[in-house]
Amino acid sequence: MASGSIVKKEVGENHDVLRFGVNQSVKGDLAPQHPIQATVHKEAKFWADKKRFGAEAIYGSAFNIRKDLDAQILSKFQRPPGALPSSMLGYEALTGSLDDFGFEDYLNLPQDSDNFHAPDMHHGMEVRLGLSKGPICPSFN
C-alpha cells in the first residue's frame, strides 16, 4: 500500500502542469505536435543537416567538430553580474541567431519591472566565489 502511494506521488511530481508547464505534462507527452510546428521543426533540422553536410564536404570533418566545440564553450560563457546582462553574443553569432527577433527581445525586460534593484557587482562575485550567501542579484528573488 505504501509503495502505491509513492508511485502516485512520483507520477504527480513528474507531470505537474503548474510546475513544469503544459508541454511537460502527460497530455503534452501523449498529444502529437501541431502540424505546422512539426513541419517547421523538420525543415529546420533538414537545413541544419544540409549545412553540416556541405561544410563537411568543403572543409572536412574537423570543421564541424570545431564548430560544435566552439558552440559548447560559448554557450557556457557568462558575463560577471553587473549593469549589463550576459548577451551570449559569440554564441548567437556562431549559430546565426543574431537576425532572429523574438518576443523575448522586447517583452519581460527586468528594467521595466516595478521591483527592479540595480545589481551589486561586488556582492555577485562574492556569492559566485562562495564568500557570501544570498542571491547573486537582488532582483531575482
N, CA, C and O atoms as a GROMACS GRO file, in nm:
protein
  564
    1MET      N    1   0.082  -0.120   0.000
    1MET     CA    2   0.000   0.000   0.000
    1MET      C    3   0.086   0.125   0.000
    1MET      O    4   0.056   0.223  -0.068
    2ALA      N    5   0.194   0.121   0.077
    2ALA     CA    6   0.282   0.237   0.082
    2ALA      C    7   0.352   0.259  -0.051
    2ALA      O    8   0.374   0.373  -0.092
    3SER      N    9   0.387   0.150  -0.118
    3SER     CA   10   0.456   0.166  -0.246
    3SER      C   11   0.363   0.225  -0.352
    3SER      O   12   0.410   0.298  -0.439
    4GLY      N   13   0.234   0.196  -0.346
    4GLY     CA   14   0.138   0.254  -0.440
    4GLY      C   15   0.127   0.404  -0.425
    4GLY      O   16   0.117   0.476  -0.524
    5SER      N   17   0.128   0.453  -0.301
    5SER     CA   18   0.121   0.597  -0.281
    5SER      C   19   0.249   0.666  -0.327
    5SER      O   20   0.245   0.781  -0.371
    6ILE      N   21   0.362   0.596  -0.318
    6ILE     CA   22   0.487   0.655  -0.365
    6ILE      C   23   0.484   0.669  -0.516
    6ILE      O   24   0.528   0.770  -0.570
    7VAL      N   25   0.431   0.568  -0.585
    7VAL     CA   26   0.424   0.574  -0.731
    7VAL      C   27   0.334   0.689  -0.775
    7VAL      O   28   0.369   0.762  -0.867
    8LYS      N   29   0.219   0.706  -0.709
    8LYS     CA   30   0.129   0.815  -0.746
    8LYS      C   31   0.196   0.950  -0.724
    8LYS      O   32   0.180   1.041  -0.805
    9LYS      N   33   0.271   0.961  -0.615
    9LYS     CA   34   0.338   1.087  -0.586
    9LYS      C   35   0.445   1.116  -0.692
    9LYS      O   36   0.458   1.230  -0.736
   10GLU      N   37   0.520   1.013  -0.731
   10GLU     CA   38   0.624   1.034  -0.832
   10GLU      C   39   0.563   1.073  -0.966
   10GLU      O   40   0.614   1.161  -1.034
   11VAL      N   41   0.453   1.007  -1.004
   11VAL     CA   42   0.388   1.041  -1.131
   11VAL      C   43   0.334   1.183  -1.124
   11VAL      O   44   0.346   1.258  -1.220
   12GLY      N   45   0.275   1.219  -1.011
   12GLY     CA   46   0.222   1.354  -0.996
   12GLY      C   47   0.330   1.460  -0.998
   12GLY      O   48   0.309   1.568  -1.052
   13GLU      N   49   0.447   1.430  -0.941
   13GLU     CA   50   0.555   1.528  -0.941
   13GLU      C   51   0.617   1.542  -1.079
   13GLU      O   52   0.654   1.652  -1.119
   14ASN      N   53   0.628   1.432  -1.151
   14ASN     CA   54   0.691   1.440  -1.283
   14ASN      C   55   0.601   1.506  -1.386
   14ASN      O   56   0.651   1.564  -1.482
   15HIS      N   57   0.471   1.499  -1.368
   15HIS     CA   58   0.378   1.554  -1.467
   15HIS      C   59   0.288   1.659  -1.402
   15HIS      O   60   0.166   1.652  -1.413
   16ASP      N   61   0.348   1.755  -1.334
   16ASP     CA   62   0.273   1.862  -1.270
   16ASP      C   63   0.267   1.981  -1.366
   16ASP      O   64   0.369   2.044  -1.394
   17VAL      N   65   0.148   2.011  -1.415
   17VAL     CA   66   0.132   2.115  -1.516
   17VAL      C   67   0.169   2.252  -1.459
   17VAL      O   68   0.229   2.333  -1.530
   18LEU      N   69   0.134   2.279  -1.334
   18LEU     CA   70   0.162   2.409  -1.276
   18LEU      C   71   0.312   2.432  -1.257
   18LEU      O   72   0.358   2.546  -1.267
   19ARG      N   73   0.386   2.327  -1.231
   19ARG     CA   74   0.530   2.342  -1.210
   19ARG      C   75   0.609   2.335  -1.339
   19ARG      O   76   0.702   2.414  -1.359
   20PHE      N   77   0.574   2.243  -1.428
   20PHE     CA   78   0.657   2.216  -1.544
   20PHE      C   79   0.596   2.264  -1.675
   20PHE      O   80   0.660   2.252  -1.779
   21GLY      N   81   0.476   2.317  -1.673
   21GLY     CA   82   0.414   2.367  -1.794
   21GLY      C   83   0.336   2.261  -1.869
   21GLY      O   84   0.344   2.142  -1.837
   22VAL      N   85   0.260   2.305  -1.968
   22VAL     CA   86   0.173   2.216  -2.043
   22VAL      C   87   0.254   2.115  -2.124
   22VAL      O   88   0.214   1.999  -2.133
   23ASN      N   89   0.364   2.157  -2.182
   23ASN     CA   90   0.441   2.067  -2.267
   23ASN      C   91   0.506   1.954  -2.189
   23ASN      O   92   0.540   1.851  -2.247
   24GLN      N   93   0.525   1.970  -2.059
   24GLN     CA   94   0.588   1.868  -1.977
   24GLN      C   95   0.485   1.778  -1.909
   24GLN      O   96   0.523   1.688  -1.833
   25SER      N   97   0.358   1.800  -1.932
   25SER     CA   98   0.254   1.719  -1.868
   25SER      C   99   0.231   1.591  -1.946
   25SER      O  100   0.289   1.570  -2.052
   26VAL      N  101   0.147   1.505  -1.891
   26VAL     CA  102   0.114   1.378  -1.957
   26VAL      C  103   0.046   1.406  -2.091
   26VAL      O  104   0.074   1.340  -2.191
   27LYS      N  105  -0.044   1.504  -2.094
   27LYS     CA  106  -0.112   1.537  -2.219
   27LYS      C  107  -0.012   1.585  -2.323
   27LYS      O  108  -0.023   1.552  -2.441
   28GLY      N  109   0.085   1.664  -2.280
   28GLY     CA  110   0.188   1.710  -2.372
   28GLY      C  111   0.273   1.596  -2.426
   28GLY      O  112   0.321   1.602  -2.539
   29ASP      N  113   0.292   1.492  -2.344
   29ASP     CA  114   0.369   1.376  -2.389
   29ASP      C  115   0.290   1.291  -2.488
   29ASP      O  116   0.346   1.235  -2.582
   30LEU      N  117   0.159   1.281  -2.467
   30LEU     CA  118   0.077   1.194  -2.550
   30LEU      C  119   0.026   1.261  -2.676
   30LEU      O  120   0.011   1.196  -2.779
   31ALA      N  121  -0.002   1.390  -2.668
   31ALA     CA  122  -0.060   1.460  -2.783
   31ALA      C  123   0.047   1.483  -2.889
   31ALA      O  124   0.161   1.517  -2.857
   32PRO      N  125   0.010   1.466  -3.015
   32PRO     CA  126   0.108   1.493  -3.121
   32PRO      C  127   0.129   1.644  -3.136
   32PRO      O  128   0.047   1.724  -3.093
   33GLN      N  129   0.241   1.679  -3.198
   33GLN     CA  130   0.268   1.820  -3.224
   33GLN      C  131   0.168   1.875  -3.325
   33GLN      O  132   0.109   1.801  -3.403
   34HIS      N  133   0.153   2.005  -3.322
   34HIS     CA  134   0.072   2.070  -3.424
   34HIS      C  135   0.141   2.050  -3.558
   34HIS      O  136   0.264   2.055  -3.564
   35PRO      N  137   0.066   2.028  -3.665
   35PRO     CA  138   0.130   2.001  -3.795
   35PRO      C  139   0.226   2.111  -3.840
   35PRO      O  140   0.330   2.081  -3.899
   36ILE      N  141   0.193   2.236  -3.814
   36ILE     CA  142   0.282   2.344  -3.854
   36ILE      C  143   0.410   2.341  -3.771
   36ILE      O  144   0.519   2.361  -3.824
   37GLN      N  145   0.396   2.316  -3.641
   37GLN     CA  146   0.513   2.308  -3.554
   37GLN      C  147   0.603   2.192  -3.597
   37GLN      O  148   0.725   2.207  -3.600
   38ALA      N  149   0.544   2.079  -3.631
   38ALA     CA  150   0.623   1.964  -3.675
   38ALA      C  151   0.693   1.995  -3.807
   38ALA      O  152   0.809   1.956  -3.826
   39THR      N  153   0.625   2.063  -3.898
   39THR     CA  154   0.686   2.098  -4.027
   39THR      C  155   0.801   2.196  -4.010
   39THR      O  156   0.906   2.180  -4.072
   40VAL      N  157   0.782   2.296  -3.926
   40VAL     CA  158   0.889   2.394  -3.902
   40VAL      C  159   1.010   2.327  -3.838
   40VAL      O  160   1.123   2.353  -3.877
   41HIS      N  161   0.985   2.240  -3.741
   41HIS     CA  162   1.094   2.169  -3.674
   41HIS      C  163   1.168   2.078  -3.772
   41HIS      O  164   1.291   2.073  -3.772
   42LYS      N  165   1.092   2.006  -3.856
   42LYS     CA  166   1.153   1.914  -3.951
   42LYS      C  167   1.234   1.991  -4.056
   42LYS      O  168   1.342   1.948  -4.096
   43GLU      N  169   1.180   2.105  -4.100
   43GLU     CA  170   1.252   2.185  -4.201
   43GLU      C  171   1.380   2.245  -4.143
   43GLU      O  172   1.483   2.248  -4.211
   44ALA      N  173   1.374   2.293  -4.018
   44ALA     CA  174   1.494   2.349  -3.955
   44ALA      C  175   1.601   2.242  -3.939
   44ALA      O  176   1.719   2.268  -3.961
   45LYS      N  177   1.559   2.121  -3.899
   45LYS     CA  178   1.654   2.011  -3.885
   45LYS      C  179   1.712   1.972  -4.020
   45LYS      O  180   1.832   1.943  -4.030
   46PHE      N  181   1.630   1.970  -4.124
   46PHE     CA  182   1.677   1.935  -4.258
   46PHE      C  183   1.784   2.033  -4.305
   46PHE      O  184   1.889   1.991  -4.355
   47TRP      N  185   1.758   2.165  -4.290
   47TRP     CA  186   1.855   2.263  -4.337
   47TRP      C  187   1.982   2.263  -4.252
   47TRP      O  188   2.090   2.285  -4.304
   48ALA      N  189   1.969   2.237  -4.122
   48ALA     CA  190   2.089   2.228  -4.038
   48ALA      C  191   2.175   2.110  -4.080
   48ALA      O  192   2.297   2.121  -4.088
   49ASP      N  193   2.111   1.995  -4.107
   49ASP     CA  194   2.186   1.878  -4.154
   49ASP      C  195   2.249   1.904  -4.290
   49ASP      O  196   2.362   1.861  -4.316
   50LYS      N  197   2.177   1.973  -4.377
   50LYS     CA  198   2.231   2.003  -4.510
   50LYS      C  199   2.352   2.096  -4.501
   50LYS      O  200   2.450   2.078  -4.572
   51LYS      N  201   2.345   2.196  -4.412
   51LYS     CA  202   2.459   2.286  -4.393
   51LYS      C  203   2.579   2.211  -4.336
   51LYS      O  204   2.693   2.234  -4.378
   52ARG      N  205   2.553   2.120  -4.240
   52ARG     CA  206   2.663   2.041  -4.183
   52ARG      C  207   2.727   1.953  -4.290
   52ARG      O  208   2.849   1.942  -4.296
   53PHE      N  209   2.645   1.890  -4.373
   53PHE     CA  210   2.697   1.803  -4.478
   53PHE      C  211   2.779   1.884  -4.580
   53PHE      O  212   2.885   1.839  -4.623
   54GLY      N  213   2.729   2.001  -4.616
   54GLY     CA  214   2.803   2.086  -4.711
   54GLY      C  215   2.934   2.135  -4.653
   54GLY      O  216   3.036   2.136  -4.722
   55ALA      N  217   2.932   2.176  -4.526
   55ALA     CA  218   3.055   2.222  -4.462
   55ALA      C  219   3.156   2.109  -4.451
   55ALA      O  220   3.276   2.130  -4.467
   56GLU      N  221   3.107   1.988  -4.423
   56GLU     CA  222   3.198   1.873  -4.415
   56GLU      C  223   3.255   1.840  -4.552
   56GLU      O  224   3.372   1.802  -4.562
   57ALA      N  225   3.176   1.852  -4.656
   57ALA     CA  226   3.225   1.823  -4.791
   57ALA      C  227   3.329   1.926  -4.835
   57ALA      O  228   3.424   1.891  -4.906
   58ILE      N  229   3.312   2.051  -4.795
   58ILE     CA  230   3.403   2.156  -4.839
   58ILE      C  231   3.527   2.165  -4.749
   58ILE      O  232   3.640   2.168  -4.799
   59TYR      N  233   3.506   2.168  -4.616
   59TYR     CA  234   3.615   2.195  -4.523
   59TYR      C  235   3.668   2.072  -4.452
   59TYR      O  236   3.775   2.079  -4.390
   60GLY      N  237   3.599   1.962  -4.457
   60GLY     CA  238   3.642   1.842  -4.387
   60GLY      C  239   3.566   1.825  -4.257
   60GLY      O  240   3.495   1.915  -4.212
   61SER      N  241   3.580   1.708  -4.196
   61SER     CA  242   3.503   1.677  -4.075
   61SER      C  243   3.551   1.755  -3.954
   61SER      O  244   3.474   1.773  -3.859
   62ALA      N  245   3.674   1.802  -3.954
   62ALA     CA  246   3.726   1.876  -3.839
   62ALA      C  247   3.654   2.010  -3.822
   62ALA      O  248   3.646   2.061  -3.711
   63PHE      N  249   3.603   2.066  -3.930
   63PHE     CA  250   3.533   2.194  -3.922
   63PHE      C  251   3.408   2.183  -3.836
   63PHE      O  252   3.384   2.268  -3.750
   64ASN      N  253   3.327   2.079  -3.859
   64ASN     CA  254   3.205   2.061  -3.780
   64ASN      C  255   3.237   2.029  -3.635
   64ASN      O  256   3.167   2.075  -3.544
   65ILE      N  257   3.342   1.952  -3.612
   65ILE     CA  258   3.381   1.920  -3.474
   65ILE      C  259   3.423   2.047  -3.402
   65ILE      O  260   3.384   2.070  -3.288
   66ARG      N  261   3.503   2.129  -3.468
   66ARG     CA  262   3.548   2.254  -3.407
   66ARG      C  263   3.429   2.348  -3.382
   66ARG      O  264   3.423   2.414  -3.278
   67LYS      N  265   3.336   2.352  -3.475
   67LYS     CA  266   3.218   2.437  -3.459
   67LYS      C  267   3.134   2.390  -3.339
   67LYS      O  268   3.083   2.473  -3.264
   68ASP      N  269   3.120   2.259  -3.322
   68ASP     CA  270   3.046   2.205  -3.208
   68ASP      C  271   3.116   2.239  -3.076
   68ASP      O  272   3.051   2.275  -2.978
   69LEU      N  273   3.249   2.227  -3.074
   69LEU     CA  274   3.324   2.261  -2.952
   69LEU      C  275   3.313   2.410  -2.921
   69LEU      O  276   3.296   2.447  -2.805
   70ASP      N  277   3.322   2.494  -3.022
   70ASP     CA  278   3.305   2.637  -3.001
   70ASP      C  279   3.165   2.669  -2.948
   70ASP      O  280   3.150   2.755  -2.861
   71ALA      N  281   3.065   2.601  -3.000
   71ALA     CA  282   2.928   2.623  -2.953
   71ALA      C  283   2.913   2.582  -2.807
   71ALA      O  284   2.846   2.651  -2.730
   72GLN      N  285   2.976   2.472  -2.767
   72GLN     CA  286   2.970   2.430  -2.627
   72GLN      C  287   3.038   2.531  -2.536
   72GLN      O  288   2.986   2.564  -2.430
   73ILE      N  289   3.153   2.582  -2.578
   73ILE     CA  290   3.226   2.679  -2.496
   73ILE      C  291   3.148   2.810  -2.486
   73ILE      O  292   3.133   2.865  -2.377
   74LEU      N  293   3.100   2.860  -2.599
   74LEU     CA  294   3.032   2.989  -2.600
   74LEU      C  295   2.895   2.983  -2.532
   74LEU      O  296   2.846   3.086  -2.486
   75SER      N  297   2.832   2.866  -2.527
   75SER     CA  298   2.702   2.857  -2.460
   75SER      C  299   2.716   2.861  -2.309
   75SER      O  300   2.619   2.889  -2.239
   76LYS      N  301   2.834   2.833  -2.257
   76LYS     CA  302   2.856   2.836  -2.112
   76LYS      C  303   2.913   2.969  -2.064
   76LYS      O  304   2.920   2.992  -1.944
   77PHE      N  305   2.955   3.056  -2.156
   77PHE     CA  306   3.016   3.183  -2.119
   77PHE      C  307   2.911   3.274  -2.058
   77PHE      O  308   2.802   3.290  -2.112
   78GLN      N  309   2.948   3.335  -1.944
   78GLN     CA  310   2.859   3.433  -1.883
   78GLN      C  311   2.940   3.552  -1.836
   78GLN      O  312   3.053   3.537  -1.789
   79ARG      N  313   2.882   3.667  -1.848
   79ARG     CA  314   2.945   3.789  -1.803
   79ARG      C  315   2.929   3.799  -1.651
   79ARG      O  316   2.830   3.749  -1.598
   80PRO      N  317   3.024   3.862  -1.580
   80PRO     CA  318   3.005   3.882  -1.436
   80PRO      C  319   2.880   3.966  -1.410
   80PRO      O  320   2.843   4.048  -1.494
   81PRO      N  321   2.815   3.947  -1.296
   81PRO     CA  322   2.693   4.023  -1.269
   81PRO      C  323   2.724   4.172  -1.261
   81PRO      O  324   2.827   4.212  -1.209
   82GLY      N  325   2.636   4.250  -1.313
   82GLY     CA  326   2.655   4.394  -1.313
   82GLY      C  327   2.544   4.462  -1.390
   82GLY      O  328   2.433   4.410  -1.401
   83ALA      N  329   2.577   4.578  -1.443
   83ALA     CA  330   2.476   4.657  -1.512
   83ALA      C  331   2.436   4.595  -1.645
   83ALA      O  332   2.321   4.610  -1.688
   84LEU      N  333   2.527   4.526  -1.711
   84LEU     CA  334   2.498   4.468  -1.842
   84LEU      C  335   2.467   4.319  -1.828
   84LEU      O  336   2.544   4.246  -1.766
   85PRO      N  337   2.357   4.274  -1.885
   85PRO     CA  338   2.328   4.130  -1.880
   85PRO      C  339   2.418   4.053  -1.976
   85PRO      O  340   2.474   4.110  -2.069
   86SER      N  341   2.429   3.924  -1.952
   86SER     CA  342   2.507   3.840  -2.041
   86SER      C  343   2.431   3.824  -2.172
   86SER      O  344   2.317   3.778  -2.172
   87SER      N  345   2.493   3.863  -2.282
   87SER     CA  346   2.420   3.865  -2.408
   87SER      C  347   2.445   3.742  -2.493
   87SER      O  348   2.369   3.717  -2.587
   88MET      N  349   2.547   3.663  -2.464
   88MET     CA  350   2.580   3.544  -2.542
   88MET      C  351   2.601   3.582  -2.689
   88MET      O  352   2.557   3.510  -2.778
   89LEU      N  353   2.668   3.694  -2.713
   89LEU     CA  354   2.686   3.746  -2.848
   89LEU      C  355   2.766   3.649  -2.935
   89LEU      O  356   2.732   3.629  -3.052
   90GLY      N  357   2.871   3.589  -2.880
   90GLY     CA  358   2.952   3.495  -2.957
   90GLY      C  359   2.872   3.374  -3.000
   90GLY      O  360   2.884   3.328  -3.114
   91TYR      N  361   2.791   3.321  -2.908
   91TYR     CA  362   2.710   3.203  -2.940
   91TYR      C  363   2.605   3.236  -3.045
   91TYR      O  364   2.580   3.157  -3.137
   92GLU      N  365   2.542   3.352  -3.031
   92GLU     CA  366   2.442   3.392  -3.129
   92GLU      C  367   2.505   3.415  -3.266
   92GLU      O  368   2.444   3.385  -3.368
   93ALA      N  369   2.627   3.469  -3.270
   93ALA     CA  370   2.696   3.488  -3.398
   93ALA      C  371   2.732   3.354  -3.460
   93ALA      O  372   2.723   3.337  -3.582
   94LEU      N  373   2.773   3.258  -3.378
   94LEU     CA  374   2.811   3.127  -3.429
   94LEU      C  375   2.691   3.050  -3.484
   94LEU      O  376   2.701   2.985  -3.588
   95THR      N  377   2.579   3.058  -3.414
   95THR     CA  378   2.460   2.983  -3.456
   95THR      C  379   2.378   3.058  -3.562
   95THR      O  380   2.290   2.999  -3.625
   96GLY      N  381   2.406   3.186  -3.581
   96GLY     CA  382   2.331   3.263  -3.680
   96GLY      C  383   2.198   3.314  -3.630
   96GLY      O  384   2.112   3.350  -3.710
   97SER      N  385   2.178   3.318  -3.500
   97SER     CA  386   2.051   3.364  -3.445
   97SER      C  387   2.050   3.513  -3.414
   97SER      O  388   1.959   3.562  -3.348
   98LEU      N  389   2.152   3.587  -3.459
   98LEU     CA  390   2.153   3.731  -3.438
   98LEU      C  391   2.040   3.801  -3.512
   98LEU      O  392   1.990   3.903  -3.466
   99ASP      N  393   2.000   3.747  -3.625
   99ASP     CA  394   1.896   3.811  -3.706
   99ASP      C  395   1.756   3.775  -3.661
   99ASP      O  396   1.659   3.836  -3.708
  100ASP      N  397   1.741   3.678  -3.572
  100ASP     CA  398   1.609   3.639  -3.524
  100ASP      C  399   1.559   3.742  -3.424
  100ASP      O  400   1.635   3.788  -3.338
  101PHE      N  401   1.433   3.779  -3.434
  101PHE     CA  402   1.372   3.876  -3.344
  101PHE      C  403   1.251   3.810  -3.281
  101PHE      O  404   1.148   3.793  -3.346
  102GLY      N  405   1.263   3.772  -3.154
  102GLY     CA  406   1.155   3.702  -3.084
  102GLY      C  407   1.093   3.789  -2.977
  102GLY      O  408   1.136   3.902  -2.954
  103PHE      N  409   0.990   3.735  -2.912
  103PHE     CA  410   0.920   3.812  -2.809
  103PHE      C  411   1.010   3.842  -2.691
  103PHE      O  412   0.989   3.942  -2.622
  104GLU      N  413   1.111   3.758  -2.665
  104GLU     CA  414   1.199   3.781  -2.551
  104GLU      C  415   1.289   3.903  -2.573
  104GLU      O  416   1.354   3.948  -2.478
  105ASP      N  417   1.294   3.956  -2.694
  105ASP     CA  418   1.374   4.074  -2.720
  105ASP      C  419   1.308   4.202  -2.672
  105ASP      O  420   1.377   4.302  -2.647
  106TYR      N  421   1.177   4.203  -2.658
  106TYR     CA  422   1.111   4.327  -2.618
  106TYR      C  423   1.012   4.310  -2.503
  106TYR      O  424   0.964   4.410  -2.450
  107LEU      N  425   0.980   4.188  -2.463
  107LEU     CA  426   0.889   4.168  -2.351
  107LEU      C  427   0.966   4.119  -2.228
  107LEU      O  428   1.071   4.057  -2.240
  108ASN      N  429   0.913   4.148  -2.112
  108ASN     CA  430   0.963   4.096  -1.985
  108ASN      C  431   1.106   4.141  -1.957
  108ASN      O  432   1.188   4.062  -1.909
  109LEU      N  433   1.136   4.267  -1.985
  109LEU     CA  434   1.267   4.320  -1.951
  109LEU      C  435   1.271   4.352  -1.802
  109LEU      O  436   1.176   4.410  -1.750
  110PRO      N  437   1.378   4.315  -1.731
  110PRO     CA  438   1.383   4.341  -1.588
  110PRO      C  439   1.383   4.490  -1.555
  110PRO      O  440   1.337   4.530  -1.448
  111GLN      N  441   1.434   4.574  -1.645
  111GLN     CA  442   1.437   4.717  -1.618
  111GLN      C  443   1.296   4.777  -1.615
  111GLN      O  444   1.276   4.882  -1.554
  112ASP      N  445   1.200   4.713  -1.680
  112ASP     CA  446   1.063   4.763  -1.681
  112ASP      C  447   0.984   4.722  -1.558
  112ASP      O  448   0.871   4.768  -1.539
  113SER      N  449   1.039   4.637  -1.475
  113SER     CA  450   0.969   4.586  -1.358
  113SER      C  451   0.963   4.692  -1.248
  113SER      O  452   1.049   4.779  -1.240
  114ASP      N  453   0.859   4.684  -1.165
  114ASP     CA  454   0.844   4.778  -1.054
  114ASP      C  455   0.942   4.749  -0.941
  114ASP      O  456   0.982   4.841  -0.870
  115ASN      N  457   0.980   4.623  -0.924
  115ASN     CA  458   1.068   4.586  -0.813
  115ASN      C  459   1.212   4.562  -0.859
  115ASN      O  460   1.281   4.478  -0.803
  116PHE      N  461   1.257   4.635  -0.960
  116PHE     CA  462   1.393   4.620  -1.011
  116PHE      C  463   1.491   4.692  -0.920
  116PHE      O  464   1.472   4.810  -0.889
  117HIS      N  465   1.595   4.622  -0.877
  117HIS     CA  466   1.703   4.680  -0.799
  117HIS      C  467   1.831   4.668  -0.881
  117HIS      O  468   1.856   4.566  -0.946
  118ALA      N  469   1.910   4.773  -0.878
  118ALA     CA  470   2.035   4.768  -0.953
  118ALA      C  471   2.126   4.662  -0.892
  118ALA      O  472   2.141   4.658  -0.770
  119PRO      N  473   2.186   4.575  -0.972
  119PRO     CA  474   2.272   4.470  -0.917
  119PRO      C  475   2.402   4.525  -0.863
  119PRO      O  476   2.458   4.621  -0.915
  120ASP      N  477   2.450   4.462  -0.756
  120ASP     CA  478   2.577   4.497  -0.696
  120ASP      C  479   2.682   4.398  -0.745
  120ASP      O  480   2.675   4.280  -0.712
  121MET      N  481   2.777   4.444  -0.823
  121MET     CA  482   2.875   4.355  -0.885
  121MET      C  483   2.963   4.287  -0.781
  121MET      O  484   2.996   4.170  -0.795
  122HIS      N  485   3.001   4.360  -0.677
  122HIS     CA  486   3.089   4.302  -0.575
  122HIS      C  487   3.020   4.190  -0.500
  122HIS      O  488   3.079   4.085  -0.476
  123HIS      N  489   2.894   4.211  -0.463
  123HIS     CA  490   2.820   4.106  -0.392
  123HIS      C  491   2.800   3.984  -0.482
  123HIS      O  492   2.810   3.871  -0.436
  124GLY      N  493   2.771   4.008  -0.610
  124GLY     CA  494   2.753   3.897  -0.703
  124GLY      C  495   2.877   3.812  -0.717
  124GLY      O  496   2.867   3.689  -0.720
  125MET      N  497   2.994   3.873  -0.724
  125MET     CA  498   3.118   3.796  -0.734
  125MET      C  499   3.148   3.724  -0.604
  125MET      O  500   3.201   3.612  -0.606
  126GLU      N  501   3.116   3.785  -0.489
  126GLU     CA  502   3.136   3.717  -0.361
  126GLU      C  503   3.049   3.593  -0.352
  126GLU      O  504   3.094   3.490  -0.301
  127VAL      N  505   2.925   3.601  -0.400
  127VAL     CA  506   2.837   3.484  -0.399
  127VAL      C  507   2.891   3.377  -0.492
  127VAL      O  508   2.890   3.259  -0.457
  128ARG      N  509   2.938   3.415  -0.610
  128ARG     CA  510   2.994   3.317  -0.704
  128ARG      C  511   3.117   3.248  -0.649
  128ARG      O  512   3.137   3.129  -0.673
  129LEU      N  513   3.200   3.321  -0.577
  129LEU     CA  514   3.323   3.263  -0.522
  129LEU      C  515   3.299   3.193  -0.388
  129LEU      O  516   3.392   3.132  -0.334
  130GLY      N  517   3.178   3.199  -0.335
  130GLY     CA  518   3.145   3.131  -0.210
  130GLY      C  519   3.184   3.209  -0.086
  130GLY      O  520   3.188   3.152   0.022
  131LEU      N  521   3.211   3.337  -0.099
  131LEU     CA  522   3.248   3.419   0.016
  131LEU      C  523   3.127   3.479   0.086
  131LEU      O  524   3.136   3.521   0.201
  132SER      N  525   3.014   3.483   0.018
  132SER     CA  526   2.893   3.541   0.074
  132SER      C  527   2.775   3.453   0.036
  132SER      O  528   2.785   3.369  -0.054
  133LYS      N  529   2.663   3.472   0.104
  133LYS     CA  530   2.543   3.394   0.076
  133LYS      C  531   2.434   3.486   0.025
  133LYS      O  532   2.436   3.607   0.048
  134GLY      N  533   2.340   3.426  -0.043
  134GLY     CA  534   2.228   3.502  -0.094
  134GLY      C  535   2.223   3.497  -0.244
  134GLY      O  536   2.311   3.439  -0.308
  135PRO      N  537   2.121   3.558  -0.301
  135PRO     CA  538   2.112   3.560  -0.448
  135PRO      C  539   2.220   3.650  -0.507
  135PRO      O  540   2.263   3.747  -0.444
  136ILE      N  541   2.262   3.617  -0.627
  136ILE     CA  542   2.365   3.697  -0.694
  136ILE      C  543   2.314   3.838  -0.719
  136ILE      O  544   2.386   3.936  -0.699
  137CYS      N  545   2.192   3.847  -0.763
  137CYS     CA  546   2.131   3.976  -0.791
  137CYS      C  547   2.002   3.986  -0.711
  137CYS      O  548   1.919   3.896  -0.720
  138PRO      N  549   1.981   4.092  -0.634
  138PRO     CA  550   1.860   4.101  -0.552
  138PRO      C  551   1.732   4.109  -0.633
  138PRO      O  552   1.624   4.088  -0.578
  139SER      N  553   1.739   4.138  -0.762
  139SER     CA  554   1.618   4.146  -0.844
  139SER      C  555   1.558   4.010  -0.872
  139SER      O  556   1.440   4.000  -0.904
  140PHE      N  557   1.638   3.903  -0.861
  140PHE     CA  558   1.592   3.770  -0.896
  140PHE      C  559   1.552   3.689  -0.774
  140PHE      O  560   1.586   3.571  -0.764
  141ASN      N  561   1.481   3.749  -0.680
  141ASN     CA  562   1.436   3.676  -0.559
  141ASN      C  563   1.325   3.584  -0.590
  141ASN      O  564   1.275   3.515  -0.501
   0.00000   0.00000   0.00000
